[in-house]
């Protein structure tokens, strides 16, 4: 009975997400389908799953890294076009070399390269890098314990990537919460969806340089749990000599995608200034409390927001291209 119930829940969730997607359908989205590669590359799903599984087992930071890479690609004005994967040239500084993207972990880029190599051998000039990143992100999320959501396929890869297009379109930990909310609402997300997407911090880590300026404030107004702040000070003591020093975003269940991140925030166990802002800002606090109490609701909203994110400004048909290499245009 449990298996039947889970199957029914998955079917209904997929149906609901699919219907909500196509209520206000656009010509570009109409070209996307769940089985886009059924005839042209029937091995697509298996190759993605095998690559994701092998990479995540050998490098457990791959899941959180890919989630972040996906967000940094799709949230920009040009949308989910894999432009974040393009390398800079002597004539152009690409998105991946913008200062906010310099800390994107290499494991995520390596995952896409591995999947693309395998797919080019099986199905040459068929699968876009944008689709690889979208499908791999979903599969990694499931491996970490997160929710399933349907990934529509058929994206084309963008032909340009400019670092100058990045500033102001991606959230920074130091931003006021109102500015972070505005970044997401301008892209069509609700405040609840923005808070849910912030819940991706339930996995992964942040470099000490991103929060050390806040952990030495021992005043009564400090939002850090005092013992937690002391632990962070100790962990990050040498970060100026070793800029790679980092700390888990969720110290309780760092490798599991769950709602514990939200439960940490009222206890002063948030790592970044933006984490604390979610709980202190009256516009976002109710959703933090809702997700802390109800993991099912968090998963439901997160899945909806991830699907919405995956469809931002996608290029289809004659727009864009199928790159032979994900780090350079054809």
C-alpha positions as CSV (number, residue, x, y, z in Angstrom):
1,X,0.0,0.0,0.0
2,X,2.8,2.4,0.8
3,X,4.3,1.9,-2.6
4,X,1.0,2.5,-4.3
5,X,0.4,5.7,-2.3
6,X,3.9,7.0,-3.1
7,X,3.3,6.3,-6.8
8,X,-0.1,8.1,-6.7
9,X,1.5,11.1,-4.9
10,X,4.3,11.3,-7.5
11,X,1.8,11.1,-10.4
12,X,-0.5,13.8,-8.9
13,X,2.5,16.0,-8.1
14,X,3.8,15.7,-11.7
15,X,0.3,16.3,-13.1
16,X,-0.2,19.4,-11.0
17,X,3.2,20.9,-11.9
18,X,2.6,20.1,-15.6
19,X,-0.8,21.7,-15.7
20,X,0.4,24.8,-13.8
21,X,3.3,25.1,-16.3
22,X,1.0,25.1,-19.4
23,X,-1.7,27.4,-18.2
24,X,0.2,30.4,-19.6
25,X,2.2,28.5,-22.2
26,X,4.6,30.4,-24.6
27,X,5.8,29.2,-28.1
28,X,9.2,28.4,-26.7
29,X,7.9,26.3,-23.8
30,X,5.6,24.5,-26.2
31,X,8.6,22.9,-27.9
32,X,9.8,21.4,-24.6
33,X,8.7,17.9,-23.7
34,X,9.4,15.3,-21.0
35,X,10.5,12.8,-23.6
36,X,12.4,15.1,-26.0
37,X,15.2,12.6,-26.5
38,X,13.1,9.5,-26.7
39,X,13.9,8.9,-30.4
40,X,17.1,10.9,-30.9
41,X,19.0,9.8,-27.8
42,X,17.2,7.1,-25.9
43,X,20.2,6.6,-23.6
44,X,19.9,10.2,-22.3
45,X,18.3,9.5,-18.9
46,X,20.5,6.5,-18.2
47,X,23.7,8.3,-19.1
48,X,22.7,11.3,-16.9
49,X,21.8,9.0,-14.0
50,X,25.0,7.0,-14.3
51,X,27.2,10.1,-14.5
52,X,25.4,11.8,-11.6
53,X,25.6,8.7,-9.4
54,X,29.3,8.1,-10.0
55,X,30.3,11.7,-9.5
56,X,28.2,12.2,-6.4
57,X,29.6,9.0,-4.7
58,X,33.2,10.0,-5.4
59,X,32.7,13.8,-4.7
60,X,29.9,14.4,-2.3
61,X,30.1,18.2,-2.8
62,X,28.8,17.7,-6.4
63,X,25.1,17.9,-5.5
64,X,25.2,21.3,-3.7
65,X,27.7,22.6,-6.2
66,X,25.4,21.8,-9.1
67,X,22.4,23.3,-7.5
68,X,24.3,26.5,-7.1
69,X,25.6,26.4,-10.6
70,X,22.1,25.9,-12.0
71,X,20.7,28.8,-10.0
72,X,23.5,31.1,-11.2
73,X,22.8,30.1,-14.8
74,X,19.1,30.4,-14.9
75,X,18.5,33.5,-12.7
76,X,20.3,35.8,-15.1
77,X,18.3,37.6,-17.8
78,X,19.3,35.2,-20.5
79,X,17.9,32.3,-18.5
80,X,18.7,28.6,-18.6
81,X,21.0,28.5,-21.6
82,X,24.2,27.1,-20.0
83,X,26.0,30.4,-20.6
84,X,27.5,30.0,-17.1
85,X,29.6,27.1,-18.6
86,X,31.3,29.2,-21.3
87,X,34.9,30.1,-20.8
88,X,36.3,33.6,-21.2
89,X,38.3,34.5,-24.3
90,X,40.8,37.2,-25.0
91,X,37.9,39.2,-26.4
92,X,35.3,38.5,-23.7
93,X,35.0,38.0,-20.0
94,X,32.4,35.4,-19.4
95,X,29.8,35.0,-16.6
96,X,31.8,32.3,-14.8
97,X,34.6,34.9,-14.3
98,X,32.3,37.5,-12.6
99,X,33.5,37.9,-9.0
100,X,30.3,36.3,-7.5
101,X,30.9,33.2,-9.7
102,X,34.6,32.7,-9.0
103,X,33.7,30.5,-5.9
104,X,31.5,28.1,-8.0
105,X,32.9,24.7,-7.2
106,X,34.7,22.8,-10.0
107,X,32.8,19.6,-9.3
108,X,29.7,20.9,-10.9
109,X,31.5,21.9,-14.1
110,X,33.3,18.6,-14.2
111,X,30.0,16.7,-13.9
112,X,28.6,18.5,-17.0
113,X,31.8,17.8,-18.9
114,X,31.6,14.1,-18.1
115,X,28.0,13.8,-19.0
116,X,28.5,15.7,-22.3
117,X,31.4,13.5,-23.2
118,X,29.4,10.4,-22.7
119,X,26.4,11.8,-24.6
120,X,28.5,12.9,-27.5
121,X,29.8,9.4,-27.9
122,X,26.3,7.9,-27.8
123,X,24.3,10.7,-29.6
124,X,26.6,13.2,-31.4
125,X,25.4,16.8,-31.7
126,X,22.0,16.0,-30.1
127,X,21.9,16.9,-26.4
128,X,22.3,20.5,-25.2
129,X,24.5,21.5,-22.3
130,X,21.5,23.4,-20.9
131,X,19.5,20.2,-20.8
132,X,22.3,18.2,-19.2
133,X,22.6,20.8,-16.4
134,X,18.8,20.9,-15.8
135,X,18.4,17.1,-15.7
136,X,21.6,16.5,-13.6
137,X,20.5,19.1,-11.0
138,X,17.1,17.3,-10.5
139,X,18.7,13.9,-10.3
140,X,21.3,15.1,-7.7
141,X,18.6,16.7,-5.7
142,X,16.8,13.4,-5.4
143,X,20.1,11.6,-4.4
144,X,20.4,14.1,-1.6
145,X,16.9,13.3,-0.3
146,X,15.1,16.2,-2.0
147,X,11.8,16.2,-3.9
148,X,11.2,15.0,-7.5
149,X,9.9,17.4,-10.1
150,X,9.5,16.9,-13.9
151,X,12.2,18.3,-16.1
152,X,11.1,19.4,-19.5
153,X,13.7,19.1,-22.2
154,X,14.6,20.6,-25.6
155,X,16.6,23.7,-24.5
156,X,19.2,25.1,-26.8
157,X,22.6,26.5,-25.6
158,X,23.2,30.2,-25.6
159,X,25.8,31.8,-27.9
160,X,27.1,34.5,-25.5
161,X,28.1,34.9,-21.9
162,X,29.1,38.3,-20.4
163,X,30.4,38.9,-16.9
164,X,28.9,42.4,-17.1
165,X,25.4,40.9,-17.2
166,X,25.7,39.3,-13.8
167,X,25.8,42.1,-11.3
168,X,22.5,42.8,-9.6
169,X,20.8,39.6,-10.9
170,X,22.2,37.1,-8.4
171,X,21.7,37.3,-4.6
172,X,24.7,38.1,-2.4
173,X,24.8,37.1,1.3
174,X,25.4,40.8,2.3
175,X,22.4,42.1,0.5
176,X,19.4,43.4,2.5
177,X,16.5,40.9,2.4
178,X,14.3,43.3,0.5
179,X,16.8,43.4,-2.3
180,X,17.1,39.6,-2.5
181,X,13.3,39.3,-2.6
182,X,13.2,41.8,-5.4
183,X,15.7,39.8,-7.5
184,X,13.4,36.8,-7.4
185,X,10.1,38.6,-7.7
186,X,11.3,40.3,-10.8
187,X,11.8,36.9,-12.3
188,X,8.3,35.8,-11.5
189,X,8.8,34.0,-8.1
190,X,6.6,34.5,-5.1
191,X,8.2,35.4,-1.7
192,X,7.3,31.9,-0.6
193,X,9.1,30.4,-3.5
194,X,12.2,32.5,-2.9
195,X,12.3,31.4,0.7
196,X,12.0,27.8,-0.5
197,X,14.8,28.2,-2.9
198,X,16.9,29.6,-0.1
199,X,16.4,26.2,1.6
200,X,19.0,24.8,-0.8
201,X,21.4,26.0,1.9
202,X,20.4,22.8,3.8
203,X,23.2,21.2,1.8
204,X,26.6,22.5,0.8
205,X,29.1,24.9,2.4
206,X,30.2,28.6,2.4
207,X,33.7,30.0,2.4
208,X,34.7,31.8,5.6
209,X,35.3,35.0,3.7
210,X,31.5,35.2,3.1
211,X,30.5,35.6,6.8
212,X,33.6,36.3,9.0
213,X,32.8,40.0,9.2
214,X,29.6,39.1,11.2
215,X,30.7,36.5,13.6
216,X,32.8,38.8,15.8
217,X,29.8,40.9,16.8
218,X,29.1,39.7,20.4
219,X,26.6,42.4,21.2
220,X,23.2,41.7,22.5
221,X,21.8,42.3,19.0
222,X,23.9,39.6,17.3
223,X,21.8,37.0,15.5
224,X,24.3,34.2,16.0
225,X,24.0,31.7,18.8
226,X,27.1,32.6,21.0
227,X,28.5,29.1,21.0
228,X,28.0,28.8,17.3
229,X,29.8,32.1,16.7
230,X,32.7,30.8,18.8
231,X,32.9,27.7,16.8
232,X,32.9,29.6,13.6
233,X,35.7,31.9,14.8
234,X,37.8,28.8,15.6
235,X,37.0,27.1,12.3
236,X,37.8,30.2,10.3
237,X,40.8,31.5,12.3
238,X,43.2,31.1,9.4
239,X,40.9,32.0,6.5
240,X,43.1,34.9,5.4
241,X,46.0,32.6,4.9
242,X,43.8,29.8,3.5
243,X,40.9,31.3,1.6
244,X,39.5,27.9,0.8
245,X,38.4,27.4,4.4
246,X,34.7,26.7,4.5
247,X,31.9,25.6,6.9
248,X,28.7,23.6,6.2
249,X,25.6,25.8,5.7
250,X,23.6,23.4,7.8
251,X,25.6,22.1,10.7
252,X,23.0,19.6,11.8
253,X,22.4,17.5,8.6
254,X,24.9,18.9,6.1
255,X,24.6,16.2,3.6
256,X,20.8,15.7,3.6
257,X,18.3,17.8,1.8
258,X,15.6,18.4,4.4
259,X,14.0,21.3,6.4
260,X,16.5,21.3,9.2
261,X,18.0,24.5,7.7
262,X,14.8,26.3,8.5
263,X,14.7,24.9,12.0
264,X,18.2,26.2,12.6
265,X,17.4,29.8,11.9
266,X,15.3,30.6,15.0
267,X,18.1,29.1,17.1
268,X,20.8,31.5,15.7
269,X,22.4,28.7,13.7
270,X,22.2,30.4,10.3
271,X,25.6,30.8,8.7
272,X,25.2,33.8,6.3
273,X,23.8,37.3,6.9
274,X,21.1,36.4,4.3
275,X,20.2,33.3,6.3
276,X,19.5,35.4,9.4
277,X,17.7,37.9,7.3
278,X,15.1,35.3,6.3
279,X,14.1,34.9,9.9
280,X,14.3,38.5,10.9
281,X,12.5,40.1,8.0
282,X,8.6,40.1,8.5
283,X,8.0,39.4,4.8
284,X,9.9,36.1,4.9
285,X,9.8,34.9,8.5
286,X,6.3,33.3,8.2
287,X,7.5,31.0,5.4
288,X,10.6,30.1,7.4
289,X,8.4,29.1,10.3
290,X,6.0,27.2,7.9
291,X,8.8,25.2,6.3
292,X,10.5,24.5,9.7
293,X,7.3,22.9,10.8
294,X,6.3,21.1,7.6
295,X,8.9,19.5,5.4
296,X,6.2,18.3,3.0
297,X,5.2,21.9,2.3
298,X,8.8,22.9,1.8
299,X,9.4,20.1,-0.7
300,X,6.2,21.0,-2.6
301,X,7.1,24.7,-3.0
302,X,10.8,24.0,-3.6
303,X,9.9,21.5,-6.5
304,X,7.5,24.1,-8.0
305,X,10.1,26.8,-7.8
306,X,12.8,24.6,-9.3
307,X,10.6,23.7,-12.2
308,X,9.8,27.4,-12.7
309,X,13.5,28.2,-12.5
310,X,14.4,25.6,-15.1
311,X,12.1,27.2,-17.6
312,X,13.2,30.8,-17.4
313,X,13.9,32.3,-20.9
314,X,14.8,29.0,-22.4
315,X,15.9,29.0,-26.1
316,X,14.3,26.4,-28.4
317,X,14.0,25.7,-32.1
318,X,16.3,27.8,-34.2
319,X,17.4,29.9,-31.3
320,X,20.7,29.0,-29.7
321,X,22.7,25.9,-30.7
322,X,23.8,22.5,-29.5
323,X,27.4,23.0,-28.4
324,X,29.9,20.4,-29.2
325,X,31.8,21.5,-26.0
326,X,30.0,23.0,-23.1
327,X,32.8,25.6,-22.4
328,X,32.8,27.2,-25.9
329,X,30.4,28.1,-28.7
330,X,30.6,26.2,-31.9
